[in-house]
Amino acid sequence: MNIKGIHKTSLIDFPGRICSVFFTGGCNLRCGYCHNPELACNSACLHSYSNEEALRFLKKRRGLIDGVTISGGEPTISYNLESFVSSIKEMSMAVKLDTNGLNPGAVSRLVERGLVDYVAIDIKTSPQKYDFVVGRHVDFSRVLETVGIIKSSGLDYELRTTCIPQYVTLEDFGSIGRMLGRVKRYFLQQFVPDVTLDESFHDLEPYPLKTLQSFRDYVSTFADRCELRGV
């Protein structure tokens, strides 16, 4: 699974549950504003945990947590994802998956086997800007396919966008809404110019609260629930 980090206890990563978080190394995108560059680049300086170590850790957490969030990096590019998640489910723990949505096949298999309880999908920006924002060419239809799989599954889910000045605008949300249709939950995350993959983002001034509120008001026209995070 290429697990490169473990957060013992989180009250915010899995809505309604106390969870541990596993971070996988490697990502198929290169977003300049990524705040986990070492994870995204699968840095050799990060400690690696075997699947056995991670599962032993969870066994010791029984009674303290009731869920596990698998984040990254991008978890769906890791080998043995299904078998690893299956082992977690055998411990009667709920599983949340964080993904960029570019591997609908992996997500579909997890859903079909009942191995995931909650899915969070990152929507980087409008389809027209995607290549520019994520640093390489992508097929946005794959993201749409993943969203469709989750919407039709009946599972709890959320979509989320980090609101980066210039990269994400009100017009972009208009395009996103037309492409996605009606969705259940959408979270808008404030950009924090801290550690980023591209150092030029350190000088980028975050949007003021008033702008984020205007984004929220618009996204609420196609999301049952839209909230701000990190403000």
C-alpha positions as CSV (number, residue, x, y, z in Angstrom):
1,M,0.0,0.0,0.0
2,N,3.0,2.3,0.2
3,I,1.9,3.9,3.5
4,K,4.1,6.8,4.3
5,G,2.4,8.4,7.3
6,I,-0.1,7.6,10.1
7,H,-2.1,10.1,12.1
8,K,-3.3,8.2,15.3
9,T,-6.5,10.1,16.0
10,S,-8.6,12.6,14.1
11,L,-12.0,14.1,14.9
12,I,-12.3,16.0,11.6
13,D,-11.2,13.8,8.7
14,F,-14.2,11.4,8.8
15,P,-17.5,13.2,9.4
16,G,-19.3,11.6,12.4
17,R,-16.5,9.3,13.3
18,I,-13.2,9.2,15.3
19,C,-10.6,7.9,12.9
20,S,-7.0,7.2,12.2
21,V,-5.6,8.5,9.0
22,F,-3.2,6.6,6.7
23,F,-1.3,8.6,4.1
24,T,-0.1,6.9,1.0
25,G,2.9,8.0,-1.0
26,G,2.8,9.0,-4.7
27,C,0.3,11.0,-6.8
28,N,-0.6,11.1,-10.5
29,L,-1.0,14.9,-10.3
30,R,1.5,17.7,-9.7
31,C,-0.6,20.5,-8.3
32,G,1.7,23.4,-7.5
33,Y,-0.3,24.3,-4.4
34,C,-0.2,20.8,-2.9
35,H,0.6,21.1,0.8
36,N,1.9,17.5,1.0
37,P,4.7,17.7,-1.6
38,E,6.8,14.9,0.1
39,L,3.9,12.6,0.0
40,A,2.9,13.5,-3.6
41,C,6.5,12.9,-4.8
42,N,6.8,9.8,-2.7
43,S,9.9,11.1,-1.0
44,A,12.5,8.6,0.1
45,C,12.9,10.6,3.3
46,L,9.5,9.5,4.5
47,H,9.2,6.4,6.7
48,S,7.4,3.4,5.1
49,Y,5.0,1.3,7.0
50,S,4.2,-2.2,5.8
51,N,0.6,-3.4,5.5
52,E,1.1,-5.7,8.5
53,E,2.5,-2.8,10.6
54,A,-0.5,-0.6,9.8
55,L,-3.0,-3.4,10.5
56,R,-1.3,-4.2,13.9
57,F,-1.6,-0.5,14.7
58,L,-5.3,-0.5,14.0
59,K,-5.9,-3.6,16.2
60,K,-4.4,-1.7,19.1
61,R,-6.7,1.3,18.4
62,R,-9.9,-0.8,18.7
63,G,-12.3,0.8,21.1
64,L,-10.6,4.2,20.6
65,I,-11.5,4.7,16.9
66,D,-14.4,3.6,14.7
67,G,-13.1,4.5,11.3
68,V,-10.1,4.8,9.1
69,T,-9.4,7.5,6.5
70,I,-7.1,6.6,3.6
71,S,-5.6,9.7,2.1
72,G,-2.5,10.7,0.2
73,G,-0.9,11.4,-2.1
74,E,-3.4,9.5,-4.2
75,P,-4.5,6.2,-2.6
76,T,-6.0,4.7,-5.7
77,I,-2.6,4.3,-7.4
78,S,-1.3,2.1,-4.6
79,Y,-1.0,-1.6,-5.0
80,N,-3.2,-3.9,-2.9
81,L,-5.7,-1.2,-2.0
82,E,-8.7,-3.5,-2.1
83,S,-7.1,-6.3,0.0
84,F,-5.8,-3.8,2.5
85,V,-9.2,-2.1,2.9
86,S,-10.9,-5.5,3.1
87,S,-8.6,-6.3,6.1
88,I,-9.7,-3.0,7.8
89,K,-13.4,-3.9,7.2
90,E,-12.9,-7.3,8.8
91,M,-12.1,-5.3,12.0
92,S,-15.6,-3.7,11.8
93,M,-14.2,-0.3,11.1
94,A,-15.7,2.2,8.6
95,V,-13.5,3.4,5.8
96,K,-13.3,6.8,4.1
97,L,-11.4,7.3,0.9
98,D,-9.8,10.6,-0.2
99,T,-9.2,10.7,-4.0
100,N,-8.7,13.0,-6.9
101,G,-11.2,10.9,-8.9
102,L,-8.9,9.9,-11.8
103,N,-9.2,6.2,-11.1
104,P,-12.9,5.4,-11.4
105,G,-12.2,1.7,-11.9
106,A,-10.5,1.4,-8.5
107,V,-13.3,3.4,-6.8
108,S,-16.0,1.3,-8.5
109,R,-14.4,-1.9,-7.3
110,L,-14.3,-0.7,-3.7
111,V,-18.0,0.4,-3.9
112,E,-19.1,-2.9,-5.5
113,R,-17.4,-4.9,-2.8
114,G,-18.9,-2.8,0.0
115,L,-15.4,-1.8,1.2
116,V,-15.9,1.9,1.5
117,D,-18.4,3.9,3.6
118,Y,-17.5,7.6,2.6
119,V,-15.7,9.1,-0.3
120,A,-14.2,12.6,-0.6
121,I,-13.4,13.7,-4.2
122,D,-11.2,16.7,-4.9
123,I,-12.5,18.9,-7.7
124,K,-9.4,21.0,-8.6
125,T,-11.1,23.6,-10.8
126,S,-13.2,23.9,-14.0
127,P,-12.6,21.3,-16.7
128,Q,-11.1,23.9,-18.9
129,K,-8.4,24.8,-16.4
130,Y,-7.6,21.3,-15.1
131,D,-4.4,20.7,-17.0
132,F,-3.0,24.1,-16.0
133,V,-3.8,23.6,-12.3
134,V,-2.7,20.0,-11.9
135,G,0.5,20.3,-13.9
136,R,-0.2,17.6,-16.5
137,H,-2.9,16.6,-19.0
138,V,-5.8,14.7,-17.5
139,D,-9.1,13.4,-18.9
140,F,-11.7,15.2,-16.8
141,S,-14.3,12.7,-17.9
142,R,-12.7,10.2,-15.5
143,V,-13.4,12.6,-12.6
144,L,-17.0,12.9,-13.8
145,E,-17.3,9.1,-14.0
146,T,-16.0,8.7,-10.4
147,V,-18.5,11.4,-9.2
148,G,-21.3,9.5,-11.0
149,I,-20.3,6.2,-9.4
150,I,-20.5,7.7,-6.0
151,K,-23.7,9.6,-6.5
152,S,-25.5,6.5,-7.7
153,S,-24.1,4.3,-5.0
154,G,-26.1,5.7,-2.1
155,L,-22.9,6.2,-0.1
156,D,-22.1,9.3,1.9
157,Y,-19.7,11.5,0.0
158,E,-18.4,15.0,-0.3
159,L,-16.8,17.1,-3.1
160,R,-14.2,19.7,-2.2
161,T,-12.2,22.4,-3.8
162,T,-9.3,24.4,-2.5
163,C,-10.0,28.0,-3.5
164,I,-6.8,29.3,-5.0
165,P,-6.8,32.9,-6.3
166,Q,-6.5,32.9,-10.2
167,Y,-6.9,29.2,-10.3
168,V,-10.4,28.9,-9.0
169,T,-13.0,31.7,-9.7
170,L,-16.8,32.1,-9.6
171,E,-16.9,31.4,-13.3
172,D,-15.1,28.1,-12.7
173,F,-17.7,27.1,-10.2
174,G,-20.3,27.8,-12.8
175,S,-18.7,25.4,-15.1
176,I,-18.2,22.8,-12.3
177,G,-21.9,23.0,-11.5
178,R,-23.0,22.5,-15.1
179,M,-20.8,19.4,-15.4
180,L,-21.5,17.8,-12.0
181,G,-25.2,18.4,-11.7
182,R,-26.9,18.2,-8.3
183,V,-24.6,17.0,-5.5
184,K,-25.0,16.2,-1.8
185,R,-22.1,18.0,0.0
186,Y,-19.5,20.4,-1.3
187,F,-16.8,21.9,0.9
188,L,-14.8,25.0,-0.1
189,Q,-11.3,25.0,1.5
190,Q,-9.3,28.1,2.1
191,F,-5.9,28.2,0.5
192,V,-3.0,28.4,3.0
193,P,0.3,29.6,1.5
194,D,2.5,27.4,3.7
195,V,4.5,24.4,2.4
196,T,3.7,23.9,-1.2
197,L,5.1,21.8,-4.1
198,D,5.7,25.0,-6.1
199,E,7.4,27.6,-3.9
200,S,5.9,30.5,-6.0
201,F,2.5,29.8,-4.3
202,H,4.1,31.0,-1.0
203,D,3.6,34.6,-2.1
204,L,0.0,34.1,-3.2
205,E,-2.5,36.0,-1.1
206,P,-5.5,33.9,-0.1
207,Y,-9.0,35.0,-1.0
208,P,-10.7,37.2,1.6
209,L,-13.6,35.7,3.5
210,K,-16.2,37.7,1.6
211,T,-15.1,36.1,-1.7
212,L,-15.3,32.6,-0.2
213,Q,-18.8,33.4,1.0
214,S,-19.8,34.5,-2.5
215,F,-18.5,31.1,-3.8
216,R,-20.4,29.3,-1.1
217,D,-23.6,31.1,-2.0
218,Y,-23.2,30.1,-5.7
219,V,-22.2,26.5,-5.0
220,S,-25.3,26.2,-2.7
221,T,-27.4,26.5,-5.9
222,F,-26.3,23.0,-7.0
223,A,-25.2,21.4,-3.6
224,D,-27.6,20.3,-0.9
225,R,-25.0,21.5,1.6
226,C,-22.0,23.8,1.1
227,E,-19.6,24.9,3.8
228,L,-16.3,26.7,4.2
229,R,-13.3,25.0,5.8
230,G,-10.1,26.6,7.1
231,V,-11.6,30.1,7.7
